[in-house]
Amino acid sequence: MEMGHQVELMPAKFVKVFNIGNKNDPADARAIRMATQMPTKPIAVKTEAQQAVLALHRLRQQKIEFRTMQINSLRGLPTEYTAK
């Protein structure tokens, strides 16, 4: 955008419909070209600050999930060694 180009994003699932055959660079380029010729709703381009906030949020969620996984593992470990 800084160089004067008009940036338009489109959902990957929309481009995937046009990908015929194996997944390789020429097939992907052909699918993108075909998808750009169809009318779509534009997707907003995020700024670097917005992307940074999303990345931090994703990292925090991953840490929470990992912590929960460890707690559940430690909680279940003693039940494996108790006599029945």
MODELLER restraints for C-alpha pairs under 7 A, 6 or more apart:
rsr = mdl.restraints
at = mdl.atoms
rsr.add(forms.Gaussian(group=physical.xy_distance, feature=features.Distance(at['CA:1:A'], at['CA:7:A']), mean=6.43, stdev=0.5))
rsr.add(forms.Gaussian(group=physical.xy_distance, feature=features.Distance(at['CA:8:A'], at['CA:42:A']), mean=6.62, stdev=0.5))
rsr.add(forms.Gaussian(group=physical.xy_distance, feature=features.Distance(at['CA:9:A'], at['CA:42:A']), mean=6.42, stdev=0.5))
rsr.add(forms.Gaussian(group=physical.xy_distance, feature=features.Distance(at['CA:9:A'], at['CA:43:A']), mean=5.47, stdev=0.5))
rsr.add(forms.Gaussian(group=physical.xy_distance, feature=features.Distance(at['CA:10:A'], at['CA:42:A']), mean=6.51, stdev=0.5))
rsr.add(forms.Gaussian(group=physical.xy_distance, feature=features.Distance(at['CA:10:A'], at['CA:43:A']), mean=6.18, stdev=0.5))
rsr.add(forms.Gaussian(group=physical.xy_distance, feature=features.Distance(at['CA:15:A'], at['CA:31:A']), mean=5.92, stdev=0.5))
rsr.add(forms.Gaussian(group=physical.xy_distance, feature=features.Distance(at['CA:15:A'], at['CA:32:A']), mean=5.83, stdev=0.5))
rsr.add(forms.Gaussian(group=physical.xy_distance, feature=features.Distance(at['CA:15:A'], at['CA:35:A']), mean=5.57, stdev=0.5))
rsr.add(forms.Gaussian(group=physical.xy_distance, feature=features.Distance(at['CA:18:A'], at['CA:31:A']), mean=4.77, stdev=0.5))
rsr.add(forms.Gaussian(group=physical.xy_distance, feature=features.Distance(at['CA:18:A'], at['CA:34:A']), mean=6.72, stdev=0.5))
rsr.add(forms.Gaussian(group=physical.xy_distance, feature=features.Distance(at['CA:18:A'], at['CA:35:A']), mean=6.71, stdev=0.5))
rsr.add(forms.Gaussian(group=physical.xy_distance, feature=features.Distance(at['CA:19:A'], at['CA:27:A']), mean=6.21, stdev=0.5))
rsr.add(forms.Gaussian(group=physical.xy_distance, feature=features.Distance(at['CA:19:A'], at['CA:28:A']), mean=6.27, stdev=0.5))
rsr.add(forms.Gaussian(group=physical.xy_distance, feature=features.Distance(at['CA:19:A'], at['CA:31:A']), mean=4.87, stdev=0.5))
rsr.add(forms.Gaussian(group=physical.xy_distance, feature=features.Distance(at['CA:20:A'], at['CA:27:A']), mean=6.83, stdev=0.5))
